[in-house]
């Protein structure tokens, strides 16, 4: 299996997603036809096969259950055949569009377009149209809103979620593997990949890790995350959570895998790098210089959230010389009557901010907005007037809070706020030297950290200059010709003829 994939990738001019297949019209028996179709769909688990009898001969009804309307199929195809088991197929199944062909390859391509396939011993095949209706509901994820782009989010039904992905990638190379986990709950989940792009080692690694899970109940992707991640005690998330089908599709096309679970609208994407958490769907719906500017702001907000309170403590406690004299007098006057040292002052404000944030999440939206206003204005003004906290500290904490909300990933945003506390302690003990030590330890940890065995800080460590095109900034899409090399995709090219029209002018 591995050798055949390697051989395919040596054909650099052929995209396996678009590669033309040879028509198969040679006479095959029924079992050989079924085997050919299964292999052509890469043994995907959402391929359903029904056994029927017509004219005293066995026939097979094949369809992809995630994109076919099963009720329509039952009433317009299966039931008429069962009630009228003799005659001509075209006369018995008359309520649906039907195409007659002898080419198995045509049948394969039609299956991913919402057709079902009637296979019989005879050479001819029948394609019957029975697609599910396109997605009509618009449930936009609350934590991943965009201005431009799709406003559709996943539901809590794993079959529907697979449908959303297949609607966006109408290609038979999309492979879905269903299974169950949890010895008591038997919760259904789906692993999704593109067989001609994803490195088989990724699929093998994740399947092996899942096979070792022995637990009574696995109820959400968050359970999977803790069972499967490389370092459970790292503050940094190692898998990407998303509720957006378009984001899952974009990562599948990079050569990654996704996990969907029954009862959860969240997909897990793996493996990912640190910079994946700063990419949003909107980055690719706006022009490159705007997307690059916004991405740099997100990265800057990460540094601000991590370092700003510690920087303030270091300046107040040790390093006055780094700020202008005029500002020193202003800060000193606001600190004159405070009963707490800067570390306690910062910790109180940060802890209060976390209380307000948790309260806003748990309460209904109208009440949560009121809590935000009360917390930001009333409490902030009161603690300053009571000389518990300085005006400068209120400003620092407010900027830190706003910066943390700029980070697209809620999990990473929470992690970086938690990391700010030990950094504040180091700043209070050693000043700027303590901040440098804390940042060095964090950077070393991130350099050693892996996501499913792949380096977390790629493409910075190890350095890959070409991959920087979609890391710190985003260059124009037509310049991002290759997929990330650390994923070892079976086909590396995303774009083979960028802006080809320029050659004709």
Number of C-alpha atoms within 10 A of each C-alpha: 6 9 7 8 16 12 10 15 18 11 11 12 11 15 19 18 16 9 9 10 9 9 11 14 13 10 13 14 13 17 13 12 19 18 11 17 19 16 11 16 23 18 16 21 17 19 19 14 16 11 10 17 14 17 13 9 11 13 18 21 20 22 29 24 21 25 26 22 19 18 12 16 20 12 12 18 23 18 14 17 20 13 9 15 17 14 11 11 18 14 10 18 18 13 15 15 12 18 14 14 15 17 16 24 18 15 23 21 16 20 27 25 20 25 28 29 25 22 23 22 17 12 17 15 19 20 24 26 22 23 22 18 10 10 11 7 10 12 13 16 18 9 11 17 18 16 10 12 14 17 17 19 23 25 21 14 14 23 18 16 26 21 20 23 22 22 18 12 16 15 19 20 21 21 22 25 14 17 13 14 21 15 13 10 13 14 17 17 22 23 22 24 27 23 23 21 26 21 21 17 12 21 17 11 14 17 13 12 14 14 10 10 15 12 11 12 14 22 18 18 21 15 11 19 17 15 17 21 21 17 16 13 9 13 17 20 23 27 26 22 23 20 23 26 23 20 21 24 21 13 18 22 19 22 26 26 24 21 22 26 28 21 16 19 20 25 27 21 22 24 26 24 23 24 18 19 22 22 23 17 19 17 22 15 14 15 14 16 14 13 21 21 14 18 24 17 16 22 18 15 23 22 15 22 27 25 23 20 26 29 21 21 27 26 20 20 18 15 14 13 9 9 10 9 11 8 11 15 11 11 16 12 11 16 21 10 13 15 12 14 14 24 22 16 18 24 17 14 20 22 12 15 18 15 12 17 16 12 15 18 10 10 12 10 11 9 12 18 13 12 17 16 11 13 17 15 11 11 13 19 14 12 15 17 12 11 16 17 27 24 17 15 21 20 12 19 19 17 16 23 20 13 22 25 16 19 24 19 22 15 15 21 22 16 17 20 18 16 17 21 20 14 25 29 20 21 29 25 17 16 22 20 13 20 23 15 15 20 15 12 12 14 13 10 15 18 16 11 21 21 20 20 12 17 22 26 21 23 23 17 12 12 11 14 9 15 19 18 18 20 21 19 20 24 17 16 15 12 14 19 17 16 21 22 15 15 20 17 21 21 26 19 17 18 15 14 9 13 10 9 8 7 6 5 5
